[in-house]
Amino acid sequence: MPSQPVQLVRFDPVTASEEDWEDHVTATQLSVQEYYPDIPPLMADEQRLRLQERYANPEIERVTLLARLDGRLAGMFHAEFLRPDSPDYDLYQHIGHMVIYVLPEYRRRGIATTFLEQAVQVASQRNVTDLQTITPLDAGRAFADSLGMVEISDGGVTSYHTGDDPMHVFIIPVDELAAHLGL
């Protein structure tokens, strides 16, 4: 567990400070570099522009939290939920997609658990019954397994970053995740 409480900052692209933008861009770049070491990283300005474009999509509600420990970026949680006006809402309104990234030097300190507690809260507020995540990493797969998440792909899903790296898709009912976390 962290020695100091983890500070969670809700990221809002409209009101975000420059520090929040820098941390969001940094966490995004670090996660992509870790997942796909052969892909050259984007310049910070280009990464920020791509993030702004993603947040502008009116069909998806995004919830992003930055974790800071002792004032330093420690990780990022990102969740996406379809909005009612999305054409796929009726099919997928019950599924939220989440991404958790904790910087290597801050892992195994309870930060991912803190993010998962937030995931249960934001999913419950939106009547989402299932949370899904995707990972190419063995550590991510082990973490998903430890939570009782069920893999719903055989690695046949591929990365949109490279087009060929196998991705593993996991899903868990929100109430099961809450029970696992003792909530």
DRENTI-31561 format. One record per residue (C-alpha): residue number from 1; residue in three letters; x, y, z. Coordinates in nm, 3 decimals, padded with zeros to 5 digits. Example, Ala and Ser with C-alpha at 12.3 -4.5 7.8 and 13.67 -1.06 7.14 Angstrom:
BEGIN
  pos  code     east    north       up
    1   ALA   01.230  -00.450   00.780
    2   SER   01.367  -00.106   00.714
// end
This chain:
BEGIN
  pos  code     east    north       up
    1   MET   00.000   00.000   00.000
    2   PRO   00.116   00.357  -00.061
    3   SER   00.289   00.527   00.232
    4   GLN   00.107   00.849   00.151
    5   PRO  -00.252   00.856   00.031
    6   VAL  -00.289   00.846  -00.342
    7   GLN  -00.430   01.171  -00.477
    8   LEU  -00.684   01.111  -00.753
    9   VAL  -00.743   01.396  -00.994
   10   ARG  -01.044   01.384  -01.226
   11   PHE  -00.922   01.482  -01.570
   12   ASP  -01.153   01.709  -01.766
   13   PRO  -01.013   01.807  -02.106
   14   VAL  -01.192   02.142  -02.098
   15   THR  -01.073   02.258  -01.755
   16   ALA  -00.752   02.054  -01.717
   17   SER  -00.444   02.236  -01.600
   18   GLU  -00.127   02.216  -01.804
   19   GLU   00.015   01.977  -01.541
   20   ASP  -00.287   01.748  -01.580
   21   TRP  -00.248   01.751  -01.959
   22   GLU   00.123   01.674  -01.928
   23   ASP   00.054   01.385  -01.690
   24   HIS  -00.221   01.244  -01.914
   25   VAL   00.004   01.261  -02.219
   26   THR   00.295   01.110  -02.025
   27   ALA   00.088   00.819  -01.890
   28   THR  -00.054   00.752  -02.236
   29   GLN   00.291   00.759  -02.395
   30   LEU   00.446   00.536  -02.128
   31   SER   00.168   00.279  -02.152
   32   VAL   00.190   00.260  -02.531
   33   GLN   00.571   00.231  -02.512
   34   GLU   00.545  -00.049  -02.257
   35   TYR   00.278  -00.235  -02.452
   36   TYR   00.440  -00.178  -02.792
   37   PRO   00.813  -00.115  -02.754
   38   ASP   00.872  -00.127  -03.131
   39   ILE   00.642   00.167  -03.205
   40   PRO   00.814   00.507  -03.201
   41   PRO   00.648   00.735  -02.945
   42   LEU   00.441   01.028  -03.061
   43   MET   00.559   01.378  -02.986
   44   ALA   00.374   01.522  -02.685
   45   ASP   00.182   01.776  -02.897
   46   GLU   00.064   01.507  -03.138
   47   GLN  -00.039   01.280  -02.850
   48   ARG  -00.233   01.565  -02.690
   49   LEU  -00.412   01.638  -03.018
   50   ARG  -00.513   01.273  -03.050
   51   LEU  -00.645   01.272  -02.695
   52   GLN  -00.844   01.590  -02.759
   53   GLU  -00.998   01.427  -03.067
   54   ARG  -01.096   01.119  -02.864
   55   TYR  -01.258   01.329  -02.591
   56   ALA  -01.456   01.518  -02.855
   57   ASN  -01.647   01.204  -02.964
   58   PRO  -02.006   01.277  -02.854
   59   GLU  -02.108   00.908  -02.848
   60   ILE  -01.870   00.811  -02.566
   61   GLU  -01.850   00.939  -02.212
   62   ARG  -01.496   00.923  -02.079
   63   VAL  -01.390   00.920  -01.716
   64   THR  -01.019   00.967  -01.659
   65   LEU  -00.841   00.982  -01.326
   66   LEU  -00.477   01.065  -01.272
   67   ALA  -00.308   00.919  -00.966
   68   ARG  -00.038   01.118  -00.795
   69   LEU   00.177   01.004  -00.508
   70   ASP   00.385   01.268  -00.331
   71   GLY   00.291   01.508  -00.613
   72   ARG   00.429   01.283  -00.887
   73   LEU   00.236   01.100  -01.158
   74   ALA   00.184   00.739  -01.047
   75   GLY  -00.080   00.614  -01.290
   76   MET  -00.394   00.670  -01.489
   77   PHE  -00.740   00.515  -01.498
   78   HIS  -00.958   00.559  -01.801
   79   ALA  -01.311   00.432  -01.855
   80   GLU  -01.546   00.467  -02.149
   81   PHE  -01.921   00.431  -02.155
   82   LEU  -02.159   00.465  -02.449
   83   ARG  -02.397   00.759  -02.431
   84   PRO  -02.768   00.698  -02.494
   85   ASP  -02.751   00.871  -02.835
   86   SER  -02.485   00.628  -02.959
   87   PRO  -02.617   00.395  -03.233
   88   ASP  -02.477   00.095  -03.040
   89   TYR  -02.617   00.198  -02.702
   90   ASP  -02.896  -00.061  -02.694
   91   LEU  -02.648  -00.342  -02.757
   92   TYR  -02.365  -00.233  -02.531
   93   GLN  -02.508   00.001  -02.267
   94   HIS  -02.428  -00.252  -01.995
   95   ILE  -02.054  -00.274  -02.076
   96   GLY  -01.792  -00.023  -01.973
   97   HIS  -01.437  -00.037  -02.101
   98   MET  -01.153   00.043  -01.863
   99   VAL  -00.780   00.090  -01.890
  100   ILE  -00.552   00.100  -01.588
  101   TYR  -00.190   00.200  -01.616
  102   VAL   00.043   00.230  -01.318
  103   LEU   00.400   00.343  -01.375
  104   PRO   00.642   00.057  -01.303
  105   GLU   00.804   00.225  -01.002
  106   TYR   00.461   00.262  -00.834
  107   ARG   00.327  -00.090  -00.892
  108   ARG   00.228  -00.321  -00.608
  109   ARG   00.138  -00.026  -00.386
  110   GLY  -00.241  -00.050  -00.412
  111   ILE  -00.286   00.212  -00.683
  112   ALA  -00.454  -00.027  -00.927
  113   THR  -00.687  -00.138  -00.647
  114   THR  -00.775   00.226  -00.583
  115   PHE  -00.853   00.263  -00.953
  116   LEU  -01.069  -00.052  -00.947
  117   GLU  -01.268   00.086  -00.654
  118   GLN  -01.331   00.396  -00.864
  119   ALA  -01.426   00.174  -01.160
  120   VAL  -01.696   00.006  -00.952
  121   GLN  -01.827   00.345  -00.841
  122   VAL  -01.842   00.506  -01.186
  123   ALA  -01.988   00.191  -01.346
  124   SER  -02.257   00.163  -01.077
  125   GLN  -02.351   00.529  -01.123
  126   ARG  -02.418   00.456  -01.491
  127   ASN  -02.602   00.124  -01.438
  128   VAL  -02.320  -00.057  -01.616
  129   THR  -02.320  -00.424  -01.517
  130   ASP  -01.995  -00.544  -01.677
  131   LEU  -01.645  -00.400  -01.710
  132   GLN  -01.409  -00.501  -01.986
  133   THR  -01.038  -00.446  -02.029
  134   ILE  -00.780  -00.534  -02.290
  135   THR  -00.413  -00.606  -02.235
  136   PRO  -00.120  -00.744  -02.435
  137   LEU   00.099  -00.789  -02.126
  138   ASP   00.148  -01.105  -01.922
  139   ALA   00.140  -00.894  -01.605
  140   GLY  -00.194  -00.747  -01.712
  141   ARG  -00.330  -01.094  -01.779
  142   ALA  -00.211  -01.215  -01.438
  143   PHE  -00.372  -00.913  -01.270
  144   ALA  -00.702  -00.974  -01.452
  145   ASP  -00.691  -01.341  -01.353
  146   SER  -00.627  -01.247  -00.989
  147   LEU  -00.946  -01.041  -00.992
  148   GLY  -01.153  -01.327  -01.128
  149   MET  -01.196  -01.164  -01.468
  150   VAL  -01.287  -01.401  -01.749
  151   GLU  -01.092  -01.390  -02.073
  152   ILE  -01.339  -01.365  -02.360
  153   SER  -01.083  -01.377  -02.639
  154   ASP  -00.817  -01.625  -02.734
  155   GLY  -00.568  -01.356  -02.824
  156   GLY  -00.727  -01.330  -03.167
  157   VAL  -00.812  -00.964  -03.114
  158   THR  -00.530  -00.750  -03.244
  159   SER  -00.397  -00.412  -03.142
  160   TYR  -00.517  -00.103  -03.326
  161   HIS  -00.166   00.034  -03.270
  162   THR   00.017  -00.234  -03.466
  163   GLY  -00.255  -00.434  -03.634
  164   ASP  -00.099  -00.766  -03.544
  165   ASP  -00.007  -00.785  -03.175
  166   PRO  -00.244  -01.020  -02.990
  167   MET  -00.462  -00.859  -02.729
  168   HIS  -00.644  -01.037  -02.450
  169   VAL  -00.995  -00.920  -02.366
  170   PHE  -01.128  -00.973  -02.014
  171   ILE  -01.467  -00.903  -01.860
  172   ILE  -01.609  -00.910  -01.508
  173   PRO  -01.951  -00.828  -01.367
  174   VAL  -01.934  -00.508  -01.162
  175   ASP  -02.096  -00.676  -00.860
  176   GLU  -01.834  -00.955  -00.864
  177   LEU  -01.552  -00.699  -00.881
  178   ALA  -01.707  -00.508  -00.592
  179   ALA  -01.731  -00.826  -00.386
  180   HIS  -01.369  -00.916  -00.469
  181   LEU  -01.260  -00.571  -00.348
  182   GLY  -01.471  -00.598  -00.033
  183   LEU  -01.698  -00.310  -00.131
// end
